[in-house]
Amino acid sequence: MKETRTLEYKSELTNSFLKTVSAFSNFVTGKILFGIADDGTVIGVDDPDQRCLDIENKINDLISPKPDYVLSINRKTNVITLEVNEGKYKPYLYKGKAYRRSDTASIEVDQIELKRLTLEGSNMYFESLCSEEYDMTFAKLEEKLIEKLGVTRVTDDTLRTLGLYTKDGKLNNAASLLSDINSFPGIDVARFGNSIDEILDRESFVHVSILMQYDNAIMMYRRYYQYEQIKGVDRTIVEKIPEKAFREAVANALVHRTWDISANIRILMFEDRIEISSPGGLPSGISENEYLDGNISTLRNPVLGNIFFRLHYIEMFGTGIKRIIDSYRDYKTKPKFDIKDNSITVILPVLSSTVSVTSNGSKVLEILGSELRYSSSELAKKLKWSKDKTIRILNELVDAGYVVKYGMGRGTKYGSK
């Protein structure tokens, strides 16, 4: 087994492991195995009981605050396992610095990440901090509350009910994001021709209410991905991309993005797809599989999330991704989700787009049609193919949107959409 984001090997005991203890405590539960070489070879440690005491003393003396961890010894191999749980009292510092995992390395966080950890450790969010904006107006918010909820007008009491005031009675960053004019970034929309060098249309919706950003993005979608079709006396709206999916993707981008960096949400419109990219990766404690399955929802901006929920723009309980996927249920082409450390991109294909499936691909899909998940080795055995051939066909089907890849490394499974 190779080292991963949540698994590290140490052949000997040096203070370098403390950076990883900080990283796991700050961001994700993980394990450090002492007595294993970088290539996975088991070598064990001398006097493991004393080494456990040494590890415990180093953690207690050099990591602040004290992290949540468990030590255990495999008596057959003399390998020590240090399991470090993600903590509640962030940031966890080693020599005054906080660390995070970047692939298999532990690196120091930047100032923005350190501020986020400090807020999280205090059970606070950036959106709940006191705003530096003054003279806010809420005409767009009032319009939406009247339209959706029948509110007659927005008062200070309304804003308090929506969570837009701090405990000190000052408007917070969430209020600023909803105000008609503000200093925050927004959404860049670009429509391309045959290549990214051919820009046919471009709009930027910045320094305005996120409700205005949302509405303007929907208007551009309708301009290029909906058209009227007349059949006899009937006139119907045809969607090249499901509006339901686009709405969910944009709303999720606004609610789940990080607002403490000056970067815009990007919506790139192509003939065969739309790509919606939002700054900020997954919220702390959420894995890629949990995000895609929609089983757990952790809001990075709960005040904004609550307001979008009240306005019926999103579902509070993490069903956004499922709703996007469900809108493509009756079509061969499927949405894709590109999740990186600092961004999430939702790719919505045009419904008329078709991707041919080879006979080998059809054989794989026939097995995966049972709604079970298989590893590449299990599929290779069933199909009597080589491992290389199986992986090549699976990658083609993943790229075409017919198959979903779950997990990483030896735990990777594949399932049909």
Secondary structure, DSSP 4 states (H G I P E B T S, - for coil): ---BTTEEEESS--TTHHHHHHHHHHT--EEEEETB-TTS-B---SSHHHHHHHHHHHHHHHEES--EEEEEEETTTTEEEEEEEPPSSPPPEETTEEEEEETTEEEE--HHHHHHHHHHHTT--GGGSBPS--S---HHHHHHHHHHH------HHHHHHTT-B-TTS-BBHHHHHHSSB-S---EEEEEESSSTT-EEEEEEE-SB-HHHHHHHHHHHHHHHHEEEEEETTEEEEEESS-HHHHHHHHHHHHHHS--SS---EEEEE-SSEEEEEEES-SPTT--HHHHHHT-----SSHHHHHHHHHTTSS-TTS-HHHHHHHTTTTSSS--EEEE-SSEEEEEEE-TT------HHHHHHHHHHTTS--B-HHHHHHHHT--HHHHHHHHHHHHHHTSEEEESSGGG-EEEE-
